[in-house]
Amino acid sequence: MSTDLILPKGFLSAGVHCGIKPDRKKLDLSLFVSESPCSAAGTFTTNLVCGAPVKVSRARLPRGTIRGVVINSGNANACTGEQGIADACWMTEQIAGLLKCESTDDILVCSTGVIGRFLPREILSKGFPDVVSGLSANAAGYHNAARGMMTTDTFPKQATREATINGHSVRISGAAKGAAMIAPNMATMLSVIMTDAPLTPDQTQSMIRKAVQQSFNCISVDGHMSTSDSVILLANGQVNCGELSDQQLEEIQSLLNEVTSELAQAIIRDAEGATHFITIDVQGTRTREEAYTVAKAVADSPLVKTAIAGGDPNWGRIISAAGYCGVAFEEADLSLKVNGFSLYEKGTPLPFIAAEVSNNIKQNRETTIELTFNSGDASIRFWTSDLTAEYVRLNADYTT
Amino acid sequence: MSTDLILPKGFLSAGVHCGIKPDRKKLDLSLFVSESPCSAAGTFTTNLVCGAPVKVSRARLPRGTIRGVVINSGNANACTGEQGIADACWMTEQIAGLLKCESTDDILVCSTGVIGRFLPREILSKGFPDVVSGLSANAAGYHNAARGMMTTDTFPKQATREATINGHSVRISGAAKGAAMIAPNMATMLSVIMTDAPLTPDQTQSMIRKAVQQSFNCISVDGHMSTSDSVILLANGQVNCGELSDQQLEEIQSLLNEVTSELAQAIIRDAEGATHFITIDVQGTRTREEAYTVAKAVADSPLVKTAIAGGDPNWGRIISAAGYCGVAFEEADLSLKVNGFSLYEKGTPLPFIAAEVSNNIKQNRETTIELTFNSGDASIRFWTSDLTAEYVRLNADYTT
């Protein structure tokens, strides 16, 4: 398993500053390109109010002839009506022209940033030739592409996995962005994942759905689902390892799960203002959905999030969040551990030394919350961040 | 309409410091009593994990012979298993004994404070005779009773209304507490409401449900539903204004709605760390439930709450919250005003001077958000608070 930031075979990428962001040091236009047509699929936000690029890209997928994805940051092109749709299509036309694609529909588009402003076409026009001429297969180009997607992110998010299939080395690389407005649901934040494995459009569709289900759909920063969430998987088949057996497809799925999981966790590690990375393990529910509902209620409670921020072992906030989420259970069946300390067991509070648990939370950036029910065998792992005064400061002062 | 803090006829109240809270200046034990038996009904939290007092009081209502409500603050007696139930019953036994009630079941009990600690019986035992001997019909006793319910509240919450019915003056007075863990649902925070009108138990039940629906159920501080939410209506019939006509019952309902609405708004005005009181008006939806769902999603979004805190007219956060709440609508039908400024109309962003809207938000403690759909005639008014660094500070340091 390699974690070098090297692209799969036949992929190029670039990121430049074109001027949507005023700060010239910040990149705001990225391009991911395959030298040959790709099988591609995506998952997108289920927010009814979705960005124009989501509407445009979603309509083009799954597809067997995708050549690339153009992404701007600093402007989400969401809540922009008919003009927004025209602007998103125009972006793909411009890139398709420069790359000499057979069809405009072979280019996908994503935008992220402030909602409700029209895209500045003049600024983007100047950036397109730059980003195309900057395309490269090396790590620096890939790193810039990941930077060009960033908004309030403090670091670019990339992950790579490699496996040998029928004697051929197959690679999956992905980039993602996101630090707030993170509460994906059957969807996710912006992420482009590339592989040189030979997959059909249907296979990319099924694989990305499964991978997103256990990664991007299991994170929340603030419970606010974005209008722009998009994950796109591109498979260009440049490594010709023959027809894939079910077992080999499983192997690729498993690598893809690792890449998406690493990217999803990186988003939480970069959560705005966060001082704790919180893993919530829920087990013993009837279904995975029940476990998910409990985990998300705990993750989205500002009272749980602030307690962890302050190292406060106020575990009643966790139990009460489970209680209001709508999942049926017996209070007498429920147990809770925080950072390995048993605080509540089968419906009864346990004695514990508050200072000891508090210090343990304060001294570790990683926090684990384990909720155990007794209704079945289902479970889930969910990741979230704490809520700090710095999150409030960052978000009280975003556009003005 | 009188807003003097005077109790209805035949009611007494008191609040004392018994020692659950370490600070001797803070009251932590309250008692509301009627000289004669009351019709009484309540609405309680729908959290599956509910406090022992909720279980005990809920089982006794509606009832025609209630004599009083005993309330302690500083300890919620929630997540305390069988011992918690025994402790809650014991509290009502002690008070019933001191008041010489015919049955222990004629006393109701509420507890609010930290979750997961057993009640200190020894401390409470000393407080019971004090609070009973302190009972009085005057404003000072009532004020102390409202203070004895407080946790992180910064002021006691009381409301009174008066009407003349068949020549008799009828009064409704209520007290409430709450400043965080506020997201009632078919339920509410602690509130005791008293009237000297002659109502049957069934009438109190139907009236309190209706009143709560448009008041306590329309507020949210942090989206975290408490384990202890309880609203109790006591009607002792000491003003004998004869049998009530439907129109007179309507009049009483309307007064009760005003009292609960004033108390619910007072909770939001005292929301932890808040610098803005936000009114969300949603109109033009198919049903009231749709309007409620939209309003609650907007109210509970940390991104909307922090934007208001910072005077940031980042209206895309409001529209996108409406988009993910699950209510179906056409984006092209939606319009938004903030503090009267039209920012988004029928799916299209309007030009506006950001500094002007920002200053307007910053200079007014009251913020209004108006979301207008075009799907029907239903509407709702919902109240919430902004999210500040002070809320985080208060909640990161609650038990430790």
Interface residues (C-beta under 8 A of the other chain):
Chain A: T45 T46 N47 L48 V49 C50 A76 A78 C79 T80 G81 V114 I115 G116 R117 F118 A180 M181 A183 N185 D222 G223 H224 M225 S226 T227 D300 S301 P302 L303 V304 T306 A307 A309 G310 G311 D312 P313 N314 W315 G316 R317 I319 S320 A321 A322 G323 Y324 V327 A328 F329 E331 A332 L334 L343 Y344 G347 T348 P349 A354 A355 S358 L387 T388 A389 Y391 V392 R393 N395 A396 D397 Y398 T399 T400
Chain B: T45 T46 N47 L48 V49 C50 A76 A78 C79 T80 G81 V114 I115 G116 R117 F118 A180 M181 A183 N185 D222 G223 H224 M225 S226 T227 D300 S301 P302 L303 V304 T306 A307 A309 G310 G311 D312 P313 N314 W315 G316 R317 I319 S320 A321 A322 G323 Y324 V327 A328 F329 E331 A332 L334 L343 Y344 G347 T348 P349 A354 A355 S358 L387 T388 A389 Y391 V392 R393 N395 A396 D397 Y398 T399 T400
